[in-house]
Amino acid sequence: MKIKVAFQSALESLITNPLRSFLTMLGIMIGVASVMAMMAISEGAAQQVDAQISALGANNLTIRPGADRRGGRSSGAASATPFTDKIVERLKQESFAVAVSATNRGSVTVVSGQQNWQTSLYGVNTDYFITQAWQTTEGRLFDEGEEKSGRAYAVIGQTIADTLFEGTNPIGQRIRVNNVPLEVIGILEKKGQSNFGGDRDDIILIPISTARNRILGADPTTGKHVSTMEVSVTDNYDMALVQSQIEDILRDLRRISPGDADDFRVFNIADFIRARSSTQATFGILLAFTAAVSLIVGGVGVMNIMLVSVTERTREIGLRMALGARKADILGQFLIEAIALCFLGGLIGSVLGIGAAKLAANLGDFPVNVSMSIALIALGASVAVGLFFGYFPARRAAKLNPIEALRHD
């Protein structure tokens, strides 16, 4: 039997029993829709993680003072001696360092006119804008000379601008932070929500010397102290090796004896996010397997209906064989019928899956990614199910004895 004739016969059979065909396809539709939705959500989550890593700096190493902790126990002293500008400048000399940011952070109340707002203030050096990829949408950033001289300048986030200066341009206006007047010279580009749920636009950046001398205060034990450093590493450098080199440099500068525990921590925020996303990926795989079970159940339904169809059409099969149809022709006819059922169910299920993914994204406020590869995988899976579960009924039909088939009531 030619392929064209086999397809025509399969379609005639499906059209003859539309309700049964639809109910047979229903399991496939649900299975494919589930697979599509789960894969779209999983891929969207992966892209979101990549975007978060990119926003935080994929090649950044964050360094904080304090004892390292492993297994719930402190493996170092309780010292949390801050870093200094001298250490920052030392790290800048390394070939792997694109930029080394210095940061002191505090919670402050900012006032403009009759408006006030509780926010986070960061005293930073100019390398902070490089490590965090900050740019302004209006105004400008302060330069290195202004940072070292301690100018009373502020660059504010979009949330601060919207809250304190709604309807007016903040550039050139003054704000008071803990009763210290600061001139707004720039508005930062919008960053949105952080990986930890905070608002990255609710921020004020000022020169670190201004923060130490006038707002946040100096550390009583360390002159020109720095609470956090962040090193942006040149591309193609091994992050683990760079981390080890930084630890050696800091141990030397902080005079930590061999065998003594570090009084600082160096970690890669991208590794932390990837570790957290691996848990989400595992959960996504479990959901995908659950969706695959629905597809298999749908395949079992197709096989059952095809077996019923073979029984109902035994005389037809016998007549075809008597007229010269070969076993391969009968096998192909019923196999194509099963594949057609699953393919049509897969098409409808794909549309339903895209709709379900979009609906989930709107209700849950998270991204989804419905790519062509996902649709092809889902359709390919439905065809594979039709091929696998349709083979046994088709083989049974092909093995019928023509004489016995013609005698069948």
C-alpha positions as CSV (number, residue, x, y, z in Angstrom):
1,M,0.0,0.0,0.0
2,K,1.3,3.4,-0.9
3,I,2.0,6.0,1.9
4,K,-0.6,8.3,0.4
5,V,-3.3,5.6,0.4
6,A,-2.4,4.7,4.0
7,F,-2.7,8.3,5.1
8,Q,-6.1,8.6,3.4
9,S,-7.3,5.4,5.0
10,A,-6.1,6.6,8.4
11,L,-7.9,9.9,8.1
12,E,-11.1,8.2,6.9
13,S,-11.0,6.0,10.0
14,L,-10.5,9.0,12.3
15,I,-13.3,11.0,10.7
16,T,-15.7,8.1,10.8
17,N,-15.5,8.0,14.6
18,P,-14.8,11.7,15.6
19,L,-15.8,11.4,19.3
20,R,-13.7,8.3,19.9
21,S,-10.8,9.9,18.0
22,F,-11.0,13.0,20.2
23,L,-11.2,11.0,23.4
24,T,-8.2,8.9,22.3
25,M,-6.2,12.1,21.5
26,L,-7.2,13.7,24.8
27,G,-4.5,11.8,26.8
28,I,-1.9,12.8,24.3
29,M,-3.1,16.4,24.3
30,I,-2.8,16.6,28.1
31,G,0.6,14.9,28.1
32,V,2.1,17.2,25.4
33,A,0.5,20.3,27.0
34,S,2.1,19.4,30.3
35,V,5.5,18.7,28.8
36,M,5.4,22.0,26.8
37,A,4.4,24.0,29.9
38,M,7.0,22.5,32.2
39,M,9.8,22.9,29.7
40,A,8.8,26.5,28.9
41,I,8.8,27.4,32.6
42,S,12.1,25.6,33.3
43,E,13.8,27.3,30.3
44,G,12.4,30.6,31.4
45,A,13.7,30.1,34.9
46,A,17.2,29.2,33.5
47,Q,17.3,32.4,31.5
48,Q,16.2,34.4,34.6
49,V,19.1,32.9,36.5
50,D,21.6,33.7,33.7
51,A,20.3,37.3,33.7
52,Q,20.7,37.6,37.5
53,I,24.2,36.3,37.3
54,S,25.0,38.7,34.5
55,A,23.5,41.6,36.5
56,L,25.6,40.7,39.6
57,G,28.7,40.1,37.5
58,A,29.5,36.6,36.3
59,N,33.2,37.2,36.8
60,N,33.0,38.9,40.2
61,L,34.4,37.7,43.5
62,T,33.0,39.3,46.7
63,I,35.3,39.6,49.7
64,R,34.0,40.3,53.2
65,P,35.8,40.4,56.6
66,G,34.9,37.8,59.2
67,A,35.6,34.2,60.1
68,D,34.8,31.5,57.6
69,R,32.1,29.0,58.7
70,R,31.8,25.4,57.6
71,G,29.3,22.8,58.7
72,G,27.7,25.3,61.1
73,R,30.9,25.8,63.1
74,S,33.3,28.8,63.0
75,S,36.7,27.7,61.6
76,G,38.4,31.0,62.4
77,A,38.6,33.7,65.0
78,A,35.7,36.0,65.8
79,S,37.7,38.9,64.3
80,A,35.9,41.0,61.7
81,T,38.6,43.7,61.1
82,P,37.6,45.7,58.1
83,F,39.8,46.0,55.0
84,T,41.5,49.3,54.0
85,D,42.1,51.4,51.0
86,K,45.6,50.1,50.9
87,I,44.4,46.5,50.4
88,V,42.1,47.7,47.6
89,E,44.9,49.4,45.8
90,R,47.1,46.3,46.2
91,L,44.5,44.1,44.6
92,K,44.2,46.6,41.7
93,Q,47.8,45.9,40.8
94,E,47.1,42.3,39.9
95,S,46.8,41.4,36.2
96,F,43.5,39.5,36.8
97,A,41.7,42.5,38.2
98,V,39.6,44.6,35.8
99,A,38.3,46.6,38.8
100,V,38.3,46.4,42.6
101,S,35.4,48.1,44.3
102,A,35.3,49.3,47.9
103,T,32.0,49.6,49.7
104,N,30.7,50.7,53.1
105,R,27.0,50.3,53.5
106,G,24.5,51.7,56.0
107,S,20.7,52.2,56.5
108,V,19.8,55.9,56.4
109,T,16.8,58.2,56.2
110,V,16.9,60.5,53.2
111,V,14.8,63.7,53.2
112,S,13.8,66.0,50.3
113,G,11.4,68.8,51.2
114,Q,8.5,67.3,53.0
115,Q,9.2,63.8,51.8
116,N,11.4,61.2,53.6
117,W,12.4,57.6,52.9
118,Q,14.3,54.9,54.6
119,T,16.9,53.4,52.2
120,S,20.3,51.9,51.8
121,L,23.3,54.2,51.3
122,Y,26.5,52.9,49.8
123,G,29.8,54.7,50.1
124,V,31.8,53.5,47.1
125,N,34.8,54.1,45.0
126,T,34.5,54.6,41.2
127,D,35.4,51.0,40.5
128,Y,32.0,50.1,42.0
129,F,30.3,51.3,38.9
130,I,32.4,48.9,36.8
131,T,31.9,45.8,39.0
132,Q,28.2,46.4,39.2
133,A,27.8,47.6,35.6
134,W,26.0,50.7,36.8
135,Q,25.2,53.5,34.3
136,T,23.0,56.6,34.6
137,T,19.9,57.5,32.7
138,E,20.2,61.2,33.7
139,G,23.1,63.2,35.0
140,R,26.4,61.5,35.6
141,L,28.5,59.4,38.0
142,F,31.1,61.0,40.3
143,D,34.8,60.6,39.2
144,E,37.9,59.5,41.1
145,G,39.0,63.0,42.0
146,E,35.5,63.8,43.5
147,E,35.6,60.4,45.3
148,K,39.0,61.0,47.0
149,S,38.2,64.7,47.9
150,G,35.0,63.7,49.6
151,R,32.5,65.8,47.6
152,A,29.0,65.8,48.9
153,Y,27.6,64.2,45.8
154,A,24.9,61.5,45.4
155,V,23.8,59.3,42.6
156,I,20.3,57.9,43.4
157,G,18.3,54.9,42.2
158,Q,15.1,55.1,40.3
159,T,13.0,54.2,43.3
160,I,14.4,57.2,45.3
161,A,13.9,59.5,42.3
162,D,10.2,58.4,42.0
163,T,9.5,58.6,45.7
164,L,11.2,61.9,46.6
165,F,11.0,63.8,43.3
166,E,7.8,62.7,41.7
167,G,7.1,64.9,38.7
168,T,10.3,66.9,39.0
169,N,13.9,66.5,37.9
170,P,16.2,65.5,40.8
171,I,19.4,66.6,39.0
172,G,21.0,69.5,40.8
173,Q,18.6,69.3,43.8
174,R,19.7,68.6,47.3
175,I,18.7,65.8,49.6
176,R,19.6,65.4,53.3
177,V,20.9,62.1,54.6
178,N,21.1,61.9,58.4
179,N,21.0,65.8,58.2
180,V,24.0,66.0,55.8
181,P,23.1,67.8,52.6
182,L,24.1,66.0,49.3
183,E,23.7,67.3,45.7
184,V,22.1,64.8,43.3
185,I,24.3,64.6,40.2
186,G,22.8,61.4,38.6
187,I,20.0,58.9,38.4
188,L,21.0,55.3,38.1
189,E,19.5,53.0,35.4
190,K,16.7,50.8,36.5
191,K,17.9,47.3,37.7
192,G,14.7,45.9,39.2
193,Q,14.4,43.2,41.8
194,S,17.5,41.4,43.0
195,N,17.9,37.6,43.2
196,F,17.1,37.9,47.0
197,G,13.8,39.8,46.5
198,G,15.2,43.3,47.3
199,D,14.7,46.4,45.2
200,R,18.1,47.2,43.6
201,D,16.8,50.7,42.6
202,D,16.2,51.7,46.3
203,I,19.8,52.9,46.7
204,I,22.0,56.0,47.1
205,L,25.6,55.9,46.0
206,I,28.1,58.5,47.4
207,P,31.9,58.8,47.5
208,I,33.3,56.4,50.1
209,S,35.3,59.1,51.8
210,T,32.2,61.2,52.2
211,A,30.4,58.2,53.8
212,R,33.2,57.5,56.2
213,N,33.8,61.1,57.2
214,R,30.3,62.6,57.3
215,I,27.5,60.0,57.3
216,L,28.3,56.4,58.2
217,G,31.3,57.2,60.4
218,A,34.8,55.8,60.6
219,D,35.8,52.5,62.1
220,P,37.4,53.0,65.5
221,T,40.0,50.3,64.9
222,T,40.9,50.8,61.2
223,G,41.6,54.0,59.3
224,K,40.0,54.4,55.9
225,H,38.1,51.2,56.4
226,V,36.3,49.2,53.7
227,S,33.5,46.8,54.7
228,T,33.3,44.9,51.4
229,M,35.4,44.5,48.3
230,E,34.4,43.1,45.0
231,V,37.0,42.1,42.3
232,S,35.9,42.0,38.7
233,V,38.1,39.3,37.0
234,T,39.4,39.5,33.5
235,D,37.8,37.1,31.1
236,N,39.6,33.7,30.5
237,Y,41.0,33.6,34.0
238,D,40.1,30.6,36.1
239,M,37.9,31.9,38.9
240,A,39.0,29.2,41.4
241,L,42.7,30.0,40.8
242,V,42.1,33.8,41.1
243,Q,40.2,33.2,44.4
244,S,43.2,31.2,45.7
245,Q,45.6,34.0,44.7
246,I,43.4,36.6,46.4
247,E,43.3,34.5,49.6
248,D,47.1,34.3,49.6
249,I,47.5,38.0,49.1
250,L,45.0,38.8,51.9
251,R,46.6,36.3,54.3
252,D,50.0,38.1,53.7
253,L,48.6,41.6,54.0
254,R,46.6,40.8,57.1
255,R,49.5,38.8,58.6
256,I,47.8,35.5,59.1
257,S,50.2,32.9,60.2
258,P,50.4,29.5,58.3
259,G,47.9,27.1,59.8
260,D,45.7,29.9,61.3
261,A,42.2,30.4,59.9
262,D,41.3,33.2,57.6
263,D,39.6,36.2,59.0
264,F,37.9,37.0,55.7
265,R,35.6,35.2,53.2
266,V,35.9,35.1,49.4
267,F,33.0,33.8,47.5
268,N,31.5,33.8,44.0
269,I,27.9,35.0,44.0
270,A,27.4,33.3,40.6
271,D,28.2,30.0,42.2
272,F,25.7,30.6,44.9
273,I,22.9,31.4,42.4
274,R,23.8,28.4,40.3
275,A,23.6,26.2,43.4
276,R,20.2,27.5,44.2
277,S,19.0,27.1,40.6
278,S,20.2,23.5,40.6
279,T,17.5,22.8,43.2
280,Q,15.0,24.4,41.0
281,A,16.2,22.4,38.0
282,T,15.8,19.2,40.0
283,F,12.3,20.2,40.8
284,G,11.7,21.0,37.2
285,I,12.9,17.6,36.1
286,L,10.5,15.9,38.5
287,L,7.7,17.9,37.1
288,A,8.8,17.0,33.6
289,F,8.8,13.3,34.5
290,T,5.3,13.7,35.9
291,A,4.2,15.3,32.6
292,A,5.9,12.4,30.7
293,V,3.8,9.9,32.7
294,S,0.7,11.7,31.4
295,L,2.0,11.2,27.8
296,I,2.7,7.5,28.4
297,V,-0.8,7.1,29.9
298,G,-2.2,8.7,26.7
299,G,-0.1,6.3,24.6
300,V,-1.6,3.4,26.5
301,G,-5.1,4.8,25.6
302,V,-4.1,5.0,22.0
303,M,-2.9,1.3,22.0
304,N,-6.2,0.2,23.6
305,I,-8.4,2.0,21.1
306,M,-6.2,0.7,18.2
307,L,-6.7,-2.9,19.5
308,V,-10.5,-2.3,19.6
309,S,-10.3,-0.9,16.1
310,V,-8.4,-3.9,14.8
311,T,-11.1,-6.2,16.3
312,E,-13.9,-4.2,14.8
313,R,-12.3,-4.1,11.4
314,T,-11.2,-7.7,11.2
315,R,-13.4,-8.5,8.1
316,E,-12.1,-5.3,6.4
317,I,-8.5,-6.5,7.0
318,G,-9.3,-10.0,5.7
319,L,-10.9,-8.4,2.6
320,R,-7.8,-6.2,1.9
321,M,-5.5,-9.2,2.2
322,A,-7.7,-11.3,-0.1
323,L,-7.5,-8.4,-2.7
324,G,-3.7,-8.5,-2.5
325,A,-2.7,-6.3,0.4
326,R,0.6,-7.5,2.0
327,K,1.3,-7.7,5.7
328,A,3.5,-4.7,5.4
329,D,0.6,-2.7,3.9
330,I,-1.7,-3.6,6.8
331,L,1.1,-2.9,9.3
332,G,1.7,0.5,7.8
333,Q,-2.0,1.4,7.6
334,F,-2.6,0.9,11.3
335,L,0.7,2.3,12.3
336,I,0.1,5.5,10.4
337,E,-3.4,5.7,11.9
338,A,-1.8,5.6,15.4
339,I,0.8,8.2,14.5
340,A,-1.8,10.5,13.0
341,L,-3.8,10.3,16.2
342,C,-0.8,11.2,18.3
343,F,0.5,13.9,15.9
344,L,-2.9,15.7,15.9
345,G,-3.1,15.3,19.6
346,G,0.4,16.7,19.9
347,L,-0.5,19.8,17.7
348,I,-3.5,20.6,19.8
349,G,-1.6,19.9,23.0
350,S,1.3,22.2,21.9
351,V,-1.2,25.1,21.6
352,L,-2.7,24.3,25.0
353,G,0.8,24.0,26.5
354,I,1.8,27.5,25.2
355,G,-1.4,28.9,26.6
356,A,-0.9,27.2,29.9
357,A,2.7,28.5,30.1
358,K,1.6,32.1,29.4
359,L,-1.2,31.8,31.9
360,A,1.2,30.5,34.6
361,A,3.6,33.3,33.8
362,N,0.9,36.0,34.2
363,L,-0.4,34.5,37.4
364,G,3.0,33.7,39.0
365,D,4.9,36.7,37.6
366,F,7.8,34.7,36.4
367,P,9.3,34.4,32.9
368,V,8.7,31.5,30.4
369,N,10.4,30.7,27.2
370,V,8.5,28.9,24.5
371,S,11.1,28.2,21.8
372,M,10.8,26.3,18.5
373,S,13.0,23.5,19.9
374,I,10.5,22.9,22.8
375,A,7.6,22.6,20.3
376,L,9.6,20.2,18.1
377,I,10.6,18.1,21.1
378,A,6.9,17.9,22.2
379,L,5.7,17.0,18.8
380,G,8.5,14.5,18.4
381,A,7.6,12.9,21.7
382,S,4.0,12.5,20.6
383,V,5.0,10.9,17.3
384,A,7.3,8.5,19.2
385,V,4.5,7.6,21.5
386,G,2.3,6.8,18.5
387,L,5.0,4.8,16.9
388,F,5.7,2.8,20.1
389,F,2.2,2.1,21.3
390,G,0.7,1.7,17.8
391,Y,3.2,-0.9,16.7
392,F,1.6,-3.8,18.7
393,P,-2.0,-3.3,17.4
394,A,-0.6,-2.8,13.9
395,R,1.5,-6.0,14.1
396,R,-1.5,-7.9,15.4
397,A,-3.6,-6.7,12.4
398,A,-0.8,-7.7,10.0
399,K,-0.6,-11.2,11.4
400,L,-4.3,-12.0,11.0
401,N,-5.1,-15.0,8.8
402,P,-7.1,-13.7,5.8
403,I,-9.5,-16.7,5.7
404,E,-10.2,-16.5,9.5
405,A,-10.5,-12.7,9.2
406,L,-13.2,-13.0,6.5
407,R,-15.2,-15.4,8.6
408,H,-15.1,-13.0,11.6
409,D,-18.5,-11.7,12.6
